[in-house]
Amino acid sequence: MITLVGCGGPEARRPVEVKSGSFFKQSVKRSKELLAKEEKLLQDLMAKDTLHEYTHSASGSWFFYDVKNESADYTAQPDDLVIMSYNIVSLKNDTIYSMDDIGTLTYKVDKQDLFPGLRNSVKMLKEGETATFLFPSSLGYGYHGDNDKIGVNVPFKVTLSVFKIEKNQELVE
């Protein structure tokens, strides 16, 4: 009898600390609250701007065209080269980075590092178009900022101009 009880096999170890996942739940809740607050701020800003008609993009930004190119029909695709320029302005219209600060960029679509909102916006414009985008912080520099002029969780506006789109040569041939 003693032999049978003593050979019951190894007993599984239990974790010292049980994680409930509450940190992640609280983080998600904070992020949703922040997004709702920023979206209300952007909605209020758009309501006051009676000169422009804003469109909501699938990626979560709002925009209006400053210059629209009705004759073009091609928008940038992954691996295309886009020659562009943009600025970043606070929601109170204070310049954070001017187009002169940033300069003209040659951007390989989806292959180079840009903040999420700009990465999506480049693919929405055609050659010769300029549009102004409103980004919540989650599409900007988010909870980290840019380590320079843009702080933590700062929504902002960007005016983006696409000068030229060079199609990916592999797709053209």
N, C-alpha and C positions, 0 to 999 in steps of 0.2 A: 504494500500500500504506500509506503514512504517513497519507494522508487517511482511510482506513477505520479505522485504529486510533485516531486522534485524535478521531473523532466517535462514540465509544462511548456518548454520552449522559451525563447527570449520575448520579453515584453517590450512593446514599442515605446520609445521615448516621446514624451509630450513636450510641446514648445513651452519655454519659460514664459514668453509673452505672446498673447494672442492679439493679432492685428485685426482691427475691425474695418479698416478702410475708411474710417471717418475723416482722415486728413484729405483724402482724394475727394470725398463727397463735399467737404467744406470748400475745397479749392474750386471744384466745379460750380458750386453755388456762388462763390465770390465772383468767378468769371462771368457767369450768367447775369448777375446783378450789375457788374461793371459794364457789360455789353449793352444791357437795357438802358442804363443811365446815359451812356455815350450815344446810343441810337436816338434817345429822346432829345439830347442836345443837338444832334445833327438834324433831326426832324424840325426842331424849332428854328434852326438856322435856315433851312430850306424854305420854311413857311414865311420867314421875313424877306427872303430874296424873291421878289416878284418879277424880276427881270429875266430869270432863267427857268426853264422847265427841266427838272431833274428826272433821271431815269435810274432805277435800281438795277444793279448788275447781279448776275447769278453768284458772284463771289462775295457779295455783301457790301459793296461800296455804292455810292450814289454819284452821278456825274451829269454834266451837261456839256454840249459841244460849244467851243469858242469858234472853231473853224471846222466845217464839215465838207468832205470831198465826195460829192454825189457821183462823180465820174469814175471813181475807183471802186473796185469790188473785192480786192484781196486784202485780207488781214494777216498779220504775221503768224506763222506756224512754228512749232519747235524746230530748232536748228537754223532758222532764218537769221540773217544779220539785220538789225534795225539800227538806223542812225537816228538818234533822238536827243531831246533835251527836256529837262523838267526842273521845277522849283518846288520847294516845300514851304508852306505858309501856315501859321497858326489859324485857328478858327476865328481869331480876332483880327485877321489879316496882317499880322506882324510877320515879316520875312524871316524864316529860319535859315534856309539855304536858297540863294537866288540861282537863276539859270547860269549866271556868270560864275558863281562859286563852283557849281557842279560841272559846267562846261557841256560840250556836245559829246555824247557817248556812242560807241558802237557796241551794241549788246547782242550776244548770241542767245536767242530766245530759249528759255528754260535750261540753259547750260551755264549761265553766270549768275552770281549772287546779287539779287535785289530784294528789297523787302516784299512780302507777299502781295500786297495790294498793287504795287507797281508791276510786278511780274505778271499779274493777271490783266492789268489795264493795257499793257503794251499789245496784247493779243486782241484787244477790242477795237483798236484804231487802225485806220487805213493810211496809206501814204498821203502826206500833206494835211493831216487832221491834227487839231489841237482840242483837248478837252480838259475840264477841271473836275477832279475827283475829290470826294469827301471820304476819308477813311477812318473807321474806328481804330483804336489803338491795336486791336488784335490783327488788323491788316497792315499796320504800320510797324513800329519797332517794339510793340508789346510791352511786357512787364520788365524788359531789360533796358529799353531806350537805345540810343545809338552811341552811348559813352561820350557824347560831346554836347550838342545843342538840344537834342530831343530827350526829354526826361521819361520817367516810368509812366506807362499807360497814358500817353498823350495822343488824342485824335488830331488829325490835321488835314489840310487841303494840299493837293498837288495839281499843278497845271503841266500837262504832258504834251509835247509836240513830237510827232513822228514825221521825220523829214524824208526818209527813204527806207524801203524794205527790199533787201536783196534775198531772193528766194534761195533756199538750200540747193546747191548745184546737183546733189545726188538725186533729188526729187525731180529736177527739171529735165535731166537727160533721159 
